[in-house]
């Protein structure tokens, strides 16, 4: 499954499900331990922008979701 397909599936979820996915992924990003401030942190992002950030910065997660 490609990132586009995963994003489409997430987009099909009800609002609460999308929020749950986003919160989970945001926590993974914030606690990744890189020590670098993320340029998008604290900015209001659209759902699509947030998905781009999440999947761009979480290659391992994407591989797991693609299985």
C-alpha positions in Angstrom: 0.0 0.0 0.0 1.4 3.4 -0.9 1.4 6.5 1.2 -1.3 8.0 -1.0 -3.5 5.0 -0.4 -2.9 5.1 3.4 -3.8 8.8 3.4 -7.0 8.1 1.4 -7.9 5.4 4.0 -7.3 7.9 6.9 -9.3 10.5 5.0 -12.3 8.0 5.0 -12.3 7.7 8.8 -14.8 9.7 10.8 -13.4 12.9 12.3 -12.7 11.3 15.7 -10.8 8.5 14.0 -8.7 11.0 12.1 -7.9 13.0 15.2 -6.9 9.7 17.0 -4.5 8.9 14.2 -3.1 12.4 14.1 -2.5 12.5 17.9 -0.8 9.1 17.8 1.5 10.2 15.0 2.2 13.6 16.4 3.2 12.0 19.7 5.6 9.7 17.8 7.2 12.7 16.1 7.5 14.8 19.2 9.1 11.9 21.2 11.3 10.8 18.4 14.3 12.0 20.3 16.1 14.0 17.6 16.5 17.0 19.8 15.9 19.3 16.8 12.9 21.6 16.8 10.5 20.7 14.0 9.7 23.8 11.8 6.0 22.9 11.7 5.6 22.5 15.5 3.1 25.0 16.9 1.7 25.8 13.4 -1.9 25.2 12.5 -1.8 22.7 9.6 -4.5 21.3 7.4 -5.1 17.6 7.6 -3.4 17.1 4.3 -0.3 19.1 5.4 -0.2 17.2 8.7 -0.3 13.9 6.8 2.6 15.0 4.6 4.7 15.9 7.7 3.8 12.7 9.5 4.6 10.4 6.6 7.7 12.3 5.5 9.2 12.1 9.0 8.1 8.6 9.9 9.4 6.2 7.3 9.4 3.2 9.7 5.7 3.9 10.6 4.8 4.2 6.9 6.5 0.8 6.3 4.5 -0.8 9.1 1.2 0.8 7.9 1.9 -0.5 4.4 2.1 -4.1 5.5 
